[in-house]
Amino acid sequence: MVSQTGRILLIDGMSFLFRAFYASAWAGGYRQTSSGVYTNAVYGFTKMMLDYADLVRPTHLAVGWDVTSRESLVRCQWYEGYKANRQPPPDELIPQFDLVKEVTEAFSVPNLGCPGYEGDDILGTVSTQLAEQGHEVVIATGDYDSLQLVSEQISVKILKNGGKHEHYTPQSLLASRGISPEQVVDVKALMGDPSDCIPGCPGIGEKTATRLIAEHSDLDNLYRNLGACTPKVRSRLEEHRDQVYLSRKLATIIRDVPIGLDLESAKWEYDVNLVKQKMEQLEFGRSLLKRIG
């Protein structure tokens, strides 16, 4: 490990890759090499990685990945229905999962993952470790769950359409959403998340969940003071208490995954010739090649 503090950019690999794939797929742009290899997601991922590297100017860069099937996730051991609604990825995307890692390796960027855990857990663990060592960390992701990781040393950039993003610090999170990073999970526990099959409390949406947590500080204090709620809300919270606490467990990013980041291997430095060779192999074209070096 290097002793100096740095600015580390951590990228949510799946978030970048899926966004890159669908952004081009909507326009019918299933980019392929002359031999028929699909590269549209890998091309878009590479462009986005370079965009955020230019924006953040990191000293180090790493990418976190999901590396396991849904059924083997630790959260599926807690709740069988977790992410049960997820559809298999498109056939055109499947071979690009390995191909994109060949590209990041060409850039000398570490690919981080651990069986049973999701990319959020990888980024949560590594960002916490780095912040404790005094480094500045920037997480780039499309997942609002990552807002629970925000601190004075960890900021989060949430991807938006059109190449834009929202930048979150503790101060901007409070200003825009009225909650602290510590309260993000409790709001999610109440409102649930259909995209991940996190049940939450039926009948309580984001607006009510945010108000309840802002008023009562946290979920535990809310349940200690149910008498302050309207009869309708109190009834719902009482009926679904176990489900709400399960939802909080599912939504909480795990920060003690058995993984670490060797900063020496994550320096944002790369062999220009090696990168160009990989890009030429994938027929990426001049516009991206010009950005190398």
DRENDO-1510 file (C-alpha; in Angstrom, 1 decimal, always signed):
<recs>
REC; n; res; u; v; w
REC; 1; MET; +0.0; +0.0; +0.0 .
REC; 2; VAL; +1.2; +3.5; -0.7 .
REC; 3; SER; +1.5; +5.8; +2.2 .
REC; 4; GLN; +0.3; +9.1; +0.6 .
REC; 5; THR; -3.4; +9.8; +0.5 .
REC; 6; GLY; -5.0; +10.0; -2.9 .
REC; 7; ARG; -8.3; +10.4; -4.8 .
REC; 8; ILE; -9.7; +7.0; -5.7 .
REC; 9; LEU; -12.4; +6.6; -8.3 .
REC; 10; LEU; -14.5; +3.5; -7.7 .
REC; 11; ILE; -16.8; +2.5; -10.6 .
REC; 12; ASP; -19.9; +0.3; -10.3 .
REC; 13; GLY; -19.1; -2.0; -13.2 .
REC; 14; MET; -22.6; -3.5; -13.8 .
REC; 15; SER; -24.2; -0.2; -13.6 .
REC; 16; PHE; -21.9; +1.3; -16.2 .
REC; 17; LEU; -22.1; -1.8; -18.5 .
REC; 18; PHE; -25.9; -2.1; -18.5 .
REC; 19; ARG; -26.3; +1.6; -19.0 .
REC; 20; ALA; -23.9; +1.6; -21.9 .
REC; 21; PHE; -25.6; -1.4; -23.5 .
REC; 22; TYR; -29.1; -0.1; -23.3 .
REC; 23; ALA; -28.1; +3.4; -24.4 .
REC; 24; SER; -26.9; +2.1; -27.7 .
REC; 25; ALA; -29.4; -0.7; -28.0 .
REC; 26; TRP; -32.3; +1.8; -27.9 .
REC; 27; ALA; -30.9; +3.3; -31.0 .
REC; 28; GLY; -30.4; -0.1; -32.6 .
REC; 29; GLY; -26.7; +0.3; -32.2 .
REC; 30; TYR; -25.5; -3.3; -31.5 .
REC; 31; ARG; -21.9; -2.5; -32.4 .
REC; 32; GLN; -20.0; -5.5; -33.6 .
REC; 33; THR; -16.5; -6.2; -34.9 .
REC; 34; SER; -16.0; -7.4; -38.5 .
REC; 35; SER; -15.9; -11.0; -37.1 .
REC; 36; GLY; -19.3; -10.5; -35.4 .
REC; 37; VAL; -18.2; -9.9; -31.8 .
REC; 38; TYR; -20.7; -7.6; -29.9 .
REC; 39; THR; -18.9; -4.6; -28.4 .
REC; 40; ASN; -21.6; -1.9; -27.9 .
REC; 41; ALA; -21.6; -2.2; -24.1 .
REC; 42; VAL; -17.8; -2.5; -23.9 .
REC; 43; TYR; -17.4; +0.5; -26.1 .
REC; 44; GLY; -19.8; +2.6; -24.1 .
REC; 45; PHE; -18.3; +1.4; -20.8 .
REC; 46; THR; -14.8; +2.4; -21.9 .
REC; 47; LYS; -16.0; +5.8; -23.0 .
REC; 48; MET; -17.8; +6.4; -19.6 .
REC; 49; MET; -14.8; +5.2; -17.7 .
REC; 50; LEU; -12.6; +7.7; -19.5 .
REC; 51; ASP; -15.2; +10.4; -19.1 .
REC; 52; TYR; -15.3; +10.0; -15.3 .
REC; 53; ALA; -11.5; +9.7; -15.1 .
REC; 54; ASP; -11.3; +13.0; -16.9 .
REC; 55; LEU; -13.9; +14.5; -14.5 .
REC; 56; VAL; -12.6; +13.2; -11.2 .
REC; 57; ARG; -8.9; +13.2; -12.1 .
REC; 58; PRO; -8.2; +10.2; -9.8 .
REC; 59; THR; -4.8; +9.0; -8.6 .
REC; 60; HIS; -6.2; +5.5; -8.5 .
REC; 61; LEU; -9.2; +3.7; -10.2 .
REC; 62; ALA; -10.9; +0.3; -9.6 .
REC; 63; VAL; -14.1; -1.3; -10.8 .
REC; 64; GLY; -16.4; -3.4; -8.6 .
REC; 65; TRP; -18.5; -6.2; -10.1 .
REC; 66; ASP; -21.2; -8.7; -9.3 .
REC; 67; VAL; -19.5; -12.1; -9.8 .
REC; 68; THR; -22.2; -14.5; -8.7 .
REC; 69; SER; -25.6; -15.8; -9.7 .
REC; 70; ARG; -28.7; -14.4; -8.0 .
REC; 71; GLU; -29.4; -17.7; -6.2 .
REC; 72; SER; -26.0; -17.7; -4.5 .
REC; 73; LEU; -26.2; -14.1; -3.1 .
REC; 74; VAL; -26.1; -13.9; +0.7 .
REC; 75; ARG; -29.3; -11.8; +0.6 .
REC; 76; CYS; -31.1; -14.6; -1.1 .
REC; 77; GLN; -30.3; -16.7; +2.0 .
REC; 78; TRP; -32.1; -14.0; +4.1 .
REC; 79; TYR; -35.1; -13.6; +1.7 .
REC; 80; GLU; -35.8; -16.1; -1.2 .
REC; 81; GLY; -37.7; -13.5; -3.2 .
REC; 82; TYR; -34.7; -11.0; -3.4 .
REC; 83; LYS; -34.3; -9.9; -7.0 .
REC; 84; ALA; -36.6; -12.8; -8.1 .
REC; 85; ASN; -38.0; -10.6; -10.8 .
REC; 86; ARG; -34.7; -10.1; -12.6 .
REC; 87; GLN; -34.7; -11.3; -16.2 .
REC; 88; PRO; -31.6; -12.9; -17.9 .
REC; 89; PRO; -29.4; -10.4; -19.7 .
REC; 90; PRO; -29.8; -10.1; -23.5 .
REC; 91; ASP; -27.8; -12.6; -25.5 .
REC; 92; GLU; -25.9; -9.7; -27.1 .
REC; 93; LEU; -24.7; -8.6; -23.7 .
REC; 94; ILE; -23.6; -11.9; -22.1 .
REC; 95; PRO; -20.3; -12.3; -23.9 .
REC; 96; GLN; -19.4; -8.7; -23.1 .
REC; 97; PHE; -19.2; -9.4; -19.4 .
REC; 98; ASP; -15.8; -11.0; -19.8 .
REC; 99; LEU; -14.7; -8.8; -22.7 .
REC; 100; VAL; -15.1; -5.6; -20.7 .
REC; 101; LYS; -12.8; -7.0; -18.0 .
REC; 102; GLU; -10.2; -7.6; -20.7 .
REC; 103; VAL; -10.4; -3.9; -21.5 .
REC; 104; THR; -10.1; -2.7; -17.9 .
REC; 105; GLU; -7.1; -5.1; -17.4 .
REC; 106; ALA; -5.5; -3.5; -20.5 .
REC; 107; PHE; -5.9; -0.2; -18.6 .
REC; 108; SER; -4.3; -1.8; -15.5 .
REC; 109; VAL; -7.5; -1.2; -13.6 .
REC; 110; PRO; -8.3; -3.8; -11.0 .
REC; 111; ASN; -11.6; -5.8; -11.3 .
REC; 112; LEU; -12.9; -6.4; -7.8 .
REC; 113; GLY; -15.5; -9.0; -6.9 .
REC; 114; CYS; -16.4; -11.7; -4.3 .
REC; 115; PRO; -18.8; -14.6; -4.6 .
REC; 116; GLY; -22.0; -14.1; -2.8 .
REC; 117; TYR; -21.8; -10.3; -2.8 .
REC; 118; GLU; -23.0; -7.6; -5.1 .
REC; 119; GLY; -21.0; -4.7; -6.6 .
REC; 120; ASP; -22.5; -2.3; -4.0 .
REC; 121; ASP; -21.0; -4.4; -1.2 .
REC; 122; ILE; -17.6; -4.4; -2.9 .
REC; 123; LEU; -17.7; -0.7; -3.3 .
REC; 124; GLY; -19.0; -0.2; +0.2 .
REC; 125; THR; -16.3; -2.3; +1.7 .
REC; 126; VAL; -13.4; -0.8; -0.3 .
REC; 127; SER; -14.6; +2.8; +0.1 .
REC; 128; THR; -14.9; +2.4; +3.8 .
REC; 129; GLN; -11.4; +0.9; +4.1 .
REC; 130; LEU; -9.9; +3.7; +1.9 .
REC; 131; ALA; -11.7; +6.4; +3.8 .
REC; 132; GLU; -10.4; +5.0; +7.1 .
REC; 133; GLN; -6.9; +5.3; +5.6 .
REC; 134; GLY; -7.5; +9.0; +4.9 .
REC; 135; HIS; -8.1; +8.8; +1.2 .
REC; 136; GLU; -10.7; +10.8; -0.8 .
REC; 137; VAL; -13.1; +8.4; -2.5 .
REC; 138; VAL; -15.5; +9.1; -5.4 .
REC; 139; ILE; -18.1; +6.4; -6.3 .
REC; 140; ALA; -19.7; +6.4; -9.7 .
REC; 141; THR; -22.9; +4.4; -9.9 .
REC; 142; GLY; -26.5; +4.4; -11.1 .
REC; 143; ASP; -27.7; +3.0; -7.8 .
REC; 144; TYR; -29.2; +5.4; -5.2 .
REC; 145; ASP; -28.6; +2.8; -2.5 .
REC; 146; SER; -25.0; +3.9; -2.6 .
REC; 147; LEU; -26.1; +7.2; -1.0 .
REC; 148; GLN; -25.8; +5.4; +2.4 .
REC; 149; LEU; -22.0; +5.4; +1.8 .
REC; 150; VAL; -21.7; +9.2; +1.6 .
REC; 151; SER; -19.5; +10.8; +4.2 .
REC; 152; GLU; -17.0; +13.7; +4.4 .
REC; 153; GLN; -14.4; +11.5; +2.6 .
REC; 154; ILE; -16.8; +9.6; +0.3 .
REC; 155; SER; -18.9; +11.3; -2.4 .
REC; 156; VAL; -21.2; +9.6; -4.8 .
REC; 157; LYS; -22.0; +10.4; -8.4 .
REC; 158; ILE; -25.3; +9.0; -9.6 .
REC; 159; LEU; -25.5; +8.4; -13.3 .
REC; 160; LYS; -28.3; +10.1; -15.2 .
REC; 161; ASN; -29.4; +10.0; -18.9 .
REC; 162; GLY; -27.5; +12.0; -21.4 .
REC; 163; GLY; -24.1; +11.5; -19.8 .
REC; 164; LYS; -25.1; +13.6; -16.8 .
REC; 165; HIS; -24.9; +12.8; -13.1 .
REC; 166; GLU; -25.9; +14.0; -9.7 .
REC; 167; HIS; -23.1; +14.6; -7.2 .
REC; 168; TYR; -23.8; +13.8; -3.5 .
REC; 169; THR; -22.0; +14.8; -0.4 .
REC; 170; PRO; -23.6; +14.8; +3.1 .
REC; 171; GLN; -24.5; +18.4; +2.6 .
REC; 172; SER; -26.1; +18.1; -0.8 .
REC; 173; LEU; -27.9; +14.9; +0.2 .
REC; 174; LEU; -29.5; +16.8; +3.1 .
REC; 175; ALA; -30.3; +19.8; +0.9 .
REC; 176; SER; -31.9; +17.8; -1.9 .
REC; 177; ARG; -33.6; +14.9; -0.1 .
REC; 178; GLY; -33.9; +16.1; +3.5 .
REC; 179; ILE; -32.1; +13.1; +5.0 .
REC; 180; SER; -28.6; +12.1; +6.1 .
REC; 181; PRO; -26.6; +9.1; +4.7 .
REC; 182; GLU; -27.4; +7.1; +7.8 .
REC; 183; GLN; -31.1; +7.6; +7.1 .
REC; 184; VAL; -31.0; +6.3; +3.5 .
REC; 185; VAL; -31.5; +2.7; +4.5 .
REC; 186; ASP; -34.3; +3.4; +6.9 .
REC; 187; VAL; -36.3; +5.2; +4.2 .
REC; 188; LYS; -35.7; +2.3; +1.9 .
REC; 189; ALA; -36.9; -0.1; +4.6 .
REC; 190; LEU; -40.2; +1.7; +4.7 .
REC; 191; MET; -40.8; +2.4; +1.0 .
REC; 192; GLY; -39.3; -0.9; -0.3 .
REC; 193; ASP; -37.9; -1.3; -3.8 .
REC; 194; PRO; -39.9; -3.2; -6.5 .
REC; 195; SER; -36.8; -3.4; -8.8 .
REC; 196; ASP; -35.0; -5.6; -6.2 .
REC; 197; CYS; -38.2; -7.2; -4.7 .
REC; 198; ILE; -37.5; -5.5; -1.3 .
REC; 199; PRO; -41.1; -5.5; +0.2 .
REC; 200; GLY; -41.0; -2.5; +2.5 .
REC; 201; CYS; -44.2; -1.5; +4.2 .
REC; 202; PRO; -47.3; -1.6; +1.8 .
REC; 203; GLY; -49.0; +1.7; +1.5 .
REC; 204; ILE; -46.0; +3.8; +2.4 .
REC; 205; GLY; -44.2; +5.5; -0.5 .
REC; 206; GLU; -41.0; +7.6; -0.7 .
REC; 207; LYS; -42.6; +10.9; +0.4 .
REC; 208; THR; -44.2; +9.4; +3.6 .
REC; 209; ALA; -41.1; +7.3; +4.3 .
REC; 210; THR; -38.8; +10.2; +4.1 .
REC; 211; ARG; -41.0; +12.4; +6.3 .
REC; 212; LEU; -41.3; +9.7; +9.0 .
REC; 213; ILE; -37.6; +9.1; +9.2 .
REC; 214; ALA; -36.8; +12.8; +9.1 .
REC; 215; GLU; -39.2; +13.3; +12.0 .
REC; 216; HIS; -38.1; +10.3; +14.1 .
REC; 217; SER; -34.4; +10.2; +13.2 .
REC; 218; ASP; -34.4; +6.4; +12.5 .
REC; 219; LEU; -36.5; +3.3; +12.2 .
REC; 220; ASP; -36.0; +2.1; +15.8 .
REC; 221; ASN; -37.2; +5.5; +17.2 .
REC; 222; LEU; -40.1; +5.5; +14.8 .
REC; 223; TYR; -41.3; +2.2; +16.2 .
REC; 224; ARG; -40.8; +3.4; +19.7 .
REC; 225; ASN; -43.1; +6.3; +18.9 .
REC; 226; LEU; -45.9; +4.8; +16.8 .
REC; 227; GLY; -48.4; +6.7; +18.9 .
REC; 228; ALA; -47.3; +9.9; +17.2 .
REC; 229; CYS; -48.4; +8.4; +13.8 .
REC; 230; THR; -51.8; +8.5; +12.3 .
REC; 231; PRO; -53.9; +5.5; +13.0 .
REC; 232; LYS; -53.7; +4.3; +9.4 .
REC; 233; VAL; -49.8; +4.6; +9.3 .
REC; 234; ARG; -49.5; +3.1; +12.7 .
REC; 235; SER; -51.6; +0.1; +11.7 .
REC; 236; ARG; -49.5; -0.5; +8.6 .
REC; 237; LEU; -46.3; -0.3; +10.5 .
REC; 238; GLU; -47.4; -2.6; +13.3 .
REC; 239; GLU; -48.7; -5.2; +10.8 .
REC; 240; HIS; -45.6; -5.3; +8.7 .
REC; 241; ARG; -42.9; -4.7; +11.3 .
REC; 242; ASP; -40.9; -7.9; +10.6 .
REC; 243; GLN; -41.1; -7.2; +6.9 .
REC; 244; VAL; -39.8; -3.6; +7.4 .
REC; 245; TYR; -36.8; -4.8; +9.4 .
REC; 246; LEU; -36.1; -7.5; +6.8 .
REC; 247; SER; -36.2; -4.8; +4.2 .
REC; 248; ARG; -33.7; -2.7; +6.1 .
REC; 249; LYS; -31.3; -5.7; +6.3 .
REC; 250; LEU; -31.7; -6.3; +2.5 .
REC; 251; ALA; -31.1; -2.7; +1.7 .
REC; 252; THR; -28.0; -2.2; +3.9 .
REC; 253; ILE; -24.8; -2.3; +1.9 .
REC; 254; ILE; -22.4; -4.8; +3.4 .
REC; 255; ARG; -19.1; -3.2; +4.4 .
REC; 256; ASP; -17.0; -6.1; +5.6 .
REC; 257; VAL; -16.7; -8.3; +2.5 .
REC; 258; PRO; -13.5; -10.3; +2.6 .
REC; 259; ILE; -11.8; -8.1; +0.0 .
REC; 260; GLY; -9.4; -5.3; -0.2 .
REC; 261; LEU; -7.7; -3.0; -2.8 .
REC; 262; ASP; -4.0; -2.9; -3.4 .
REC; 263; LEU; -3.5; +0.7; -4.2 .
REC; 264; GLU; -0.2; +0.2; -6.0 .
REC; 265; SER; -2.0; -2.0; -8.6 .
REC; 266; ALA; -4.8; +0.6; -8.9 .
REC; 267; LYS; -2.8; +3.6; -9.9 .
REC; 268; TRP; -4.4; +5.4; -12.8 .
REC; 269; GLU; -1.5; +4.7; -15.1 .
REC; 270; TYR; -1.5; +2.4; -18.2 .
REC; 271; ASP; +0.6; +1.3; -21.1 .
REC; 272; VAL; -0.7; +3.3; -24.1 .
REC; 273; ASN; +0.4; +0.7; -26.6 .
REC; 274; LEU; -1.3; -2.1; -24.8 .
REC; 275; VAL; -4.6; -0.1; -24.6 .
REC; 276; LYS; -4.4; +0.9; -28.2 .
REC; 277; GLN; -3.8; -2.8; -29.2 .
REC; 278; LYS; -6.9; -3.9; -27.3 .
REC; 279; MET; -9.0; -1.1; -28.8 .
REC; 280; GLU; -7.8; -1.9; -32.3 .
REC; 281; GLN; -8.6; -5.5; -31.7 .
REC; 282; LEU; -12.2; -4.5; -30.8 .
REC; 283; GLU; -12.4; -2.0; -33.7 .
REC; 284; PHE; -13.3; +0.9; -31.4 .
REC; 285; GLY; -12.5; +3.6; -34.0 .
REC; 286; ARG; -10.5; +6.8; -34.0 .
REC; 287; SER; -12.6; +8.9; -31.7 .
REC; 288; LEU; -11.9; +6.7; -28.7 .
REC; 289; LEU; -8.3; +6.0; -29.7 .
REC; 290; LYS; -7.6; +9.7; -29.8 .
REC; 291; ARG; -8.3; +9.9; -26.1 .
REC; 292; ILE; -5.6; +7.5; -25.1 .
REC; 293; GLY; -2.2; +8.9; -24.1 .
</recs>
